């Protein structure tokens, strides 16, 4: 899944984002609006981590979404 797809499906993705980063609020998610750089910035701020770590976590989250989608399509 590329980031354009995430932006297009942001409303559906919010639950998954909150599962991964529970410190984010609904208001944060509304402000992020599916923008990758905004998500990275909010994760960095809420969790007090370096930008590189926030980028890594967001990348892993996206990779996990791809794996879940691939598994579901094989069923």
FIKEVO-459718 format. One record per residue (C-alpha): residue number from 1; y negated, x negated, z negated. Coordinates in nm, 2 decimals, padded with zeros to 4 digits. Last residue first. Layout:
! FIKEVO-459718
PT    n      py      px      pz
PT  NUM       Y       X       Z
...
***
This chain:
! FIKEVO-459718
PT    n      py      px      pz
PT   75   01.64   00.84  -00.23
PT   74   01.53   00.54  -00.02
PT   73   01.17   00.67  -00.01
PT   72   01.15   00.67  -00.39
PT   71   01.25   00.30  -00.41
PT   70   00.98   00.20  -00.16
PT   69   00.72   00.40  -00.34
PT   68   00.81   00.25  -00.67
PT   67   00.80  -00.10  -00.53
PT   66   00.46  -00.04  -00.37
PT   65   00.32   00.10  -00.70
PT   64   00.46  -00.21  -00.87
PT   63   00.27  -00.43  -00.62
PT   62  -00.05  -00.24  -00.69
PT   61  -00.01  -00.29  -01.07
PT   60   00.07  -00.66  -01.02
PT   59  -00.25  -00.70  -00.81
PT   58  -00.46  -00.52  -01.08
PT   57  -00.31  -00.74  -01.35
PT   56  -00.38  -01.06  -01.15
PT   55  -00.74  -00.96  -01.07
PT   54  -00.79  -00.88  -01.45
PT   53  -00.65  -01.23  -01.53
PT   52  -00.88  -01.40  -01.28
PT   51  -01.18  -01.21  -01.41
PT   50  -01.12  -01.34  -01.76
PT   49  -01.02  -01.10  -02.03
PT   48  -01.21  -00.89  -02.28
PT   47  -00.98  -00.59  -02.25
PT   46  -01.25  -00.33  -02.17
PT   45  -01.47  -00.56  -01.97
PT   44  -01.21  -00.73  -01.76
PT   43  -01.04  -00.39  -01.69
PT   42  -01.37  -00.24  -01.60
PT   41  -01.46  -00.53  -01.36
PT   40  -01.12  -00.53  -01.19
PT   39  -01.15  -00.15  -01.14
PT   38  -01.50  -00.19  -01.00
PT   37  -01.38  -00.46  -00.76
PT   36  -01.10  -00.25  -00.64
PT   35  -01.30   00.06  -00.57
PT   34  -01.10   00.38  -00.62
PT   33  -01.39   00.59  -00.75
PT   32  -01.46   00.33  -01.03
PT   31  -01.73   00.56  -01.18
PT   30  -01.48   00.85  -01.22
PT   29  -01.22   00.61  -01.36
PT   28  -01.47   00.48  -01.62
PT   27  -01.56   00.84  -01.71
PT   26  -01.20   00.92  -01.76
PT   25  -01.18   00.63  -02.00
PT   24  -01.02   00.29  -01.97
PT   23  -00.85   00.16  -02.29
PT   22  -00.52   00.30  -02.17
PT   21  -00.49   00.04  -01.89
PT   20  -00.14   00.07  -01.74
PT   19  -00.08   00.43  -01.81
PT   18  -00.44   00.51  -01.74
PT   17  -00.42   00.35  -01.40
PT   16  -00.10   00.55  -01.32
PT   15  -00.27   00.87  -01.42
PT   14  -00.58   00.79  -01.20
PT   13  -00.36   00.73  -00.89
PT   12  -00.36   01.10  -00.78
PT   11  -00.74   01.12  -00.79
PT   10  -00.76   00.78  -00.62
PT    9  -00.55   00.87  -00.32
PT    8  -00.79   00.77  -00.05
PT    7  -00.92   00.47  -00.25
PT    6  -00.56   00.36  -00.31
PT    5  -00.49   00.39   00.06
PT    4  -00.79   00.17   00.14
PT    3  -00.65  -00.08  -00.11
PT    2  -00.34  -00.14   00.09
PT    1   00.00   00.00   00.00
***
